[in-house]
Amino acid sequence: MAKKRRDEESSGGLDRVLERLDEAPAGLHDVEPPANELPKGLPEPLIELYARCNGLRMFLDALEIVPQTEVTMPTPGKWEFATHEGDAIAMDHRGRIWRTDESLDDDVCDGTRLDRWLAGVLDATGLLYDGDGEFADDVFDEDGEVLPVVRERQLRAQLKRDAAAPGIRWKLGLALLDQGAVEDARNELEQVVADDPAFTWAWLDLARISERLGELGNAVDELRMAAQTAEGTQHPQAGYFWAQLARLAIRSGDDILRAQAATKTSLLAPTLKRAQLDGARDSLEAGDLASAKGLLELLRAVWPRDLEVLELSKRVEL
């Protein structure tokens, strides 16, 4: 009975979203007629969506849901069915919505249910437009980027529709951190890991806040959670989290933890050293000394006696 009630709520939510699209200014959205034949093998929420429309575009092309025949599965267990602001959007077998984050080379859970996610995107993106379907005043900076306060409002609008979406709350935490609201950011990130303890990036950002505040004990505990969780879930970047823990262990004066974390890094990320070295050299050539130093700090924590690391460290210190 409970599952049937949830399905009915989801279907009604989809209908309400589509009604709102129909009521918007002409040309702002484009909704295709329902599919002639419903797809098979897709998660139930996608089948329900295609029973109502065979693809759509919201706010011109800010969000595009592809026709049912173009749904793919580039990652096992995730059906890619849309793009949002250029990022790939997929659904897993539980109906959760995942957005590819190129800055992390990872997918982030941006929604717990399709109708809630769509309604949140509609509300958030709508903040950029006026009643005539034109861009609103005072929402972009001189470079065409969304103003930080507007971005915060967008994220809060999405959370109002889907309060348990970990990726959206994580982004809100980072947005608050960028605005200098450190404690508010920490509160949001702590809620993220309470809702989703496996969200390794939120643990990492909590550790960075603690380190920034000089709370090294908390930072070590939070980074340990990030590293152990990443390893336990076989996250492809688990070695990177252990490397970060090795770096922090040096700051906290824990040689045993540094050695343990370094060993884990070497086992889990055999290509990390080369990638970090190449990145540090590229940063030096570009004149970005701060980035080079950050990369070298990680390298020295894991491979303190490596000849390439030592040679490059001398160049950075000059």
C-alpha positions as CSV (number, residue, x, y, z in Angstrom):
1,M,0.0,0.0,0.0
2,A,2.9,2.4,0.9
3,K,4.6,1.8,-2.4
4,K,1.4,2.4,-4.3
5,R,0.9,5.7,-2.5
6,R,4.4,6.8,-3.3
7,D,3.9,5.9,-7.0
8,E,0.6,7.9,-7.1
9,E,2.3,10.9,-5.5
10,S,5.2,10.7,-8.0
11,S,2.7,10.5,-11.0
12,G,0.8,13.4,-9.7
13,G,4.0,15.4,-9.2
14,L,5.0,14.7,-12.9
15,D,1.6,15.9,-14.0
16,R,1.9,19.1,-12.0
17,V,5.3,19.9,-13.5
18,L,4.0,19.4,-17.0
19,E,1.0,21.6,-16.3
20,R,3.4,24.3,-15.1
21,L,5.4,24.0,-18.4
22,D,2.2,24.4,-20.4
23,E,1.3,27.6,-18.5
24,A,4.8,29.2,-19.1
25,P,5.4,31.9,-21.7
26,A,5.4,30.5,-25.3
27,G,8.8,29.3,-26.5
28,L,10.4,28.9,-23.1
29,H,9.7,25.1,-22.9
30,D,9.1,22.4,-25.5
31,V,7.3,19.2,-24.5
32,E,7.1,16.3,-27.0
33,P,3.9,14.2,-27.2
34,P,3.9,10.9,-25.3
35,A,5.8,7.9,-26.8
36,N,3.7,5.7,-29.1
37,E,5.1,2.6,-27.3
38,L,6.3,2.6,-23.7
39,P,9.9,1.6,-23.2
40,K,10.9,-1.6,-21.4
41,G,13.7,-2.2,-19.0
42,L,13.8,1.3,-17.6
43,P,13.2,2.4,-14.0
44,E,9.4,2.8,-13.4
45,P,9.7,6.7,-13.0
46,L,11.2,7.0,-16.5
47,I,8.4,4.8,-17.9
48,E,5.9,7.1,-16.2
49,L,7.6,10.1,-17.7
50,Y,7.6,8.8,-21.2
51,A,3.9,7.9,-20.9
52,R,3.4,11.6,-20.6
53,C,6.0,13.0,-22.9
54,N,8.7,11.6,-25.2
55,G,11.3,14.2,-24.2
56,L,11.2,17.8,-23.3
57,R,13.3,21.0,-23.1
58,M,13.0,23.4,-20.2
59,F,14.2,27.0,-20.3
60,L,15.2,26.7,-24.0
61,D,17.9,24.0,-23.5
62,A,19.0,24.4,-19.9
63,L,17.5,21.0,-19.2
64,E,16.9,18.5,-22.0
65,I,15.3,15.1,-21.5
66,V,16.0,12.9,-24.5
67,P,13.4,10.7,-26.3
68,Q,13.1,7.2,-24.9
69,T,15.0,5.7,-27.8
70,E,18.1,7.7,-26.8
71,V,18.3,6.6,-23.2
72,T,21.7,4.9,-22.6
73,M,23.5,3.1,-19.8
74,P,27.1,4.2,-19.9
75,T,27.5,3.2,-16.3
76,P,26.1,-0.1,-15.0
77,G,22.9,0.5,-13.1
78,K,22.4,4.1,-14.2
79,W,20.2,5.1,-17.2
80,E,21.4,8.4,-18.7
81,F,18.3,10.2,-19.9
82,A,19.0,14.0,-19.8
83,T,21.4,16.8,-19.7
84,H,21.3,19.8,-17.3
85,E,23.4,22.8,-18.0
86,G,25.6,20.5,-20.1
87,D,26.0,17.9,-17.4
88,A,24.8,14.3,-17.9
89,I,21.8,13.2,-15.8
90,A,21.1,9.6,-15.0
91,M,18.7,7.6,-12.9
92,D,19.5,4.5,-10.9
93,H,17.3,1.5,-10.2
94,R,16.0,3.2,-7.0
95,G,14.8,6.2,-9.0
96,R,17.5,8.6,-7.6
97,I,18.8,11.3,-9.9
98,W,22.6,11.5,-10.5
99,R,24.4,14.4,-12.1
100,T,27.9,14.2,-13.5
101,D,30.3,16.7,-12.0
102,E,33.3,17.1,-14.3
103,S,35.3,19.0,-11.6
104,L,35.2,15.8,-9.5
105,D,35.2,13.3,-12.3
106,D,32.3,11.7,-10.3
107,D,28.5,11.5,-10.2
108,V,26.6,13.3,-7.4
109,C,23.0,12.5,-6.3
110,D,21.0,15.6,-7.1
111,G,17.5,14.1,-6.4
112,T,15.7,11.4,-4.5
113,R,12.7,11.3,-6.9
114,L,12.2,12.3,-10.5
115,D,9.1,14.6,-9.9
116,R,10.8,16.4,-7.0
117,W,14.0,16.9,-9.0
118,L,12.1,18.2,-12.0
119,A,10.1,20.6,-9.8
120,G,13.2,21.8,-8.1
121,V,15.0,22.5,-11.4
122,L,11.9,24.3,-12.6
123,D,11.8,26.5,-9.5
124,A,15.5,27.1,-9.4
125,T,16.0,28.0,-13.0
126,G,12.8,30.1,-13.0
127,L,14.6,32.5,-10.6
128,L,16.7,33.6,-13.5
129,Y,13.7,34.7,-15.7
130,D,11.0,37.4,-15.5
131,G,7.3,37.0,-16.2
132,D,7.8,37.4,-19.9
133,G,10.4,34.6,-20.2
134,E,13.4,36.9,-20.5
135,F,16.4,37.0,-18.2
136,A,15.6,38.9,-15.0
137,D,17.7,41.9,-13.9
138,D,20.3,41.6,-11.1
139,V,20.9,37.8,-11.4
140,F,24.2,37.8,-13.3
141,D,27.5,39.4,-12.7
142,E,29.6,41.2,-15.3
143,D,31.1,38.0,-16.6
144,G,27.6,36.4,-17.1
145,E,27.9,34.2,-14.0
146,V,25.0,33.8,-11.6
147,L,25.4,36.0,-8.6
148,P,26.3,34.1,-5.4
149,V,23.2,35.2,-3.5
150,V,21.0,34.1,-6.5
151,R,22.8,30.8,-6.7
152,E,22.1,30.3,-3.0
153,R,18.4,31.0,-3.5
154,Q,18.3,28.5,-6.4
155,L,19.8,25.7,-4.3
156,R,17.4,26.5,-1.4
157,A,14.5,26.3,-4.0
158,Q,15.6,22.9,-5.0
159,L,15.9,21.7,-1.4
160,K,12.4,23.0,-0.7
161,R,11.2,20.4,-3.3
162,D,13.6,17.6,-2.3
163,A,15.1,18.2,1.2
164,A,16.9,14.9,1.3
165,A,18.9,15.4,-2.0
166,P,22.5,15.2,-0.8
167,G,24.1,16.7,-3.8
168,I,22.0,19.9,-3.7
169,R,22.6,20.4,0.1
170,W,26.3,19.8,-0.5
171,K,26.4,22.5,-3.2
172,L,24.5,24.8,-0.8
173,G,27.2,24.2,1.8
174,L,30.0,25.1,-0.7
175,A,28.0,28.2,-1.8
176,L,27.8,29.4,1.8
177,L,31.5,28.7,2.3
178,D,32.3,30.8,-0.8
179,Q,30.3,33.6,0.8
180,G,32.2,33.3,4.1
181,A,29.4,31.8,6.1
182,V,31.7,29.0,7.5
183,E,29.5,27.8,10.3
184,D,26.3,27.7,8.2
185,A,28.3,25.8,5.5
186,R,29.5,23.3,8.1
187,N,25.9,22.8,9.4
188,E,24.7,22.0,5.8
189,L,27.6,19.6,5.2
190,E,27.0,17.8,8.5
191,Q,23.3,17.4,7.4
192,V,24.6,15.9,4.1
193,V,26.6,13.2,5.8
194,A,23.8,12.5,8.3
195,D,21.4,11.9,5.3
196,D,24.0,10.1,3.2
197,P,27.1,8.8,5.2
198,A,28.6,7.5,2.0
199,F,29.0,11.0,0.5
200,T,32.7,11.1,0.6
201,W,33.1,14.6,-0.9
202,A,31.1,16.1,1.9
203,W,33.3,14.4,4.5
204,L,36.3,15.9,2.7
205,D,34.9,19.4,2.7
206,L,34.0,19.1,6.3
207,A,37.6,18.2,7.0
208,R,38.8,21.2,5.0
209,I,36.6,23.5,7.1
210,S,37.9,22.0,10.3
211,E,41.5,22.3,9.1
212,R,40.8,25.9,8.1
213,L,39.6,26.6,11.6
214,G,42.6,24.9,13.2
215,E,40.6,22.0,14.5
216,L,43.0,19.3,13.3
217,G,41.5,16.5,15.5
218,N,38.1,16.9,13.8
219,A,39.7,17.3,10.4
220,V,41.6,14.0,10.8
221,D,38.4,12.2,12.0
222,E,36.4,13.6,9.0
223,L,39.1,12.7,6.5
224,R,39.4,9.2,8.0
225,M,35.6,8.9,7.4
226,A,36.1,10.1,3.8
227,A,38.9,7.6,3.1
228,Q,37.4,4.6,4.8
229,T,34.0,5.2,3.2
230,A,35.5,5.6,-0.2
231,E,37.5,2.4,0.1
232,G,34.5,0.6,1.5
233,T,32.3,1.6,-1.4
234,Q,35.1,0.9,-3.9
235,H,35.1,4.6,-5.0
236,P,37.5,5.0,-7.9
237,Q,39.2,7.9,-6.2
238,A,39.6,6.2,-2.8
239,G,43.4,6.5,-3.0
240,Y,43.1,10.3,-3.3
241,F,41.2,10.5,0.0
242,W,43.8,8.4,1.7
243,A,46.5,10.7,0.3
244,Q,44.7,13.7,1.8
245,L,44.6,11.9,5.1
246,A,48.4,11.3,4.8
247,R,48.9,15.0,4.2
248,L,46.8,16.0,7.2
249,A,48.6,13.4,9.4
250,I,51.8,15.3,8.8
251,R,50.2,18.5,10.0
252,S,48.9,16.8,13.1
253,G,52.2,15.1,13.8
254,D,51.0,11.5,13.5
255,D,53.7,9.6,11.7
256,I,52.0,6.2,12.1
257,L,48.8,7.4,10.5
258,R,50.8,9.1,7.7
259,A,52.6,5.8,6.9
260,Q,49.3,3.8,7.0
261,A,47.5,6.3,4.8
262,A,50.5,6.4,2.4
263,T,50.4,2.6,2.0
264,K,46.7,2.7,1.3
265,T,47.2,5.4,-1.3
266,S,49.9,3.4,-3.1
267,L,47.7,0.3,-3.2
268,L,44.5,2.0,-4.2
269,A,45.8,4.6,-6.6
270,P,48.9,3.4,-8.4
271,T,48.6,6.2,-11.0
272,L,48.1,9.0,-8.6
273,K,51.7,9.9,-8.2
274,R,52.2,10.4,-11.9
275,A,49.0,12.5,-12.3
276,Q,50.0,14.7,-9.3
277,L,53.6,15.2,-10.7
278,D,52.3,16.1,-14.1
279,G,49.8,18.5,-12.6
280,A,52.5,20.2,-10.5
281,R,54.7,20.6,-13.5
282,D,51.9,22.0,-15.6
283,S,51.1,24.5,-12.7
284,L,54.7,25.6,-12.6
285,E,54.9,26.2,-16.3
286,A,51.7,28.2,-16.1
287,G,53.1,30.3,-13.2
288,D,50.6,29.0,-10.7
289,L,52.9,28.4,-7.8
290,A,50.1,28.0,-5.2
291,S,48.6,25.1,-7.1
292,A,52.0,23.5,-7.6
293,K,52.7,23.7,-3.9
294,G,49.4,22.1,-3.0
295,L,50.0,19.2,-5.3
296,L,53.6,18.8,-4.0
297,E,52.3,18.8,-0.4
298,L,50.2,15.8,-1.2
299,L,53.0,14.1,-3.0
300,R,55.5,14.6,-0.2
301,A,53.1,13.2,2.3
302,V,52.8,9.9,0.4
303,W,56.1,9.6,-1.4
304,P,58.5,11.6,0.8
305,R,61.7,9.9,-0.5
306,D,60.8,9.7,-4.2
307,L,63.5,11.3,-6.4
308,E,61.1,13.0,-8.8
309,V,59.1,14.4,-5.9
310,L,62.2,15.7,-4.2
311,E,63.5,17.3,-7.4
312,L,60.2,19.0,-8.1
313,S,60.0,20.1,-4.5
314,K,63.3,21.9,-4.9
315,R,62.0,23.8,-7.9
316,V,58.8,24.8,-6.1
317,E,60.8,26.1,-3.1
318,L,63.1,28.3,-5.2
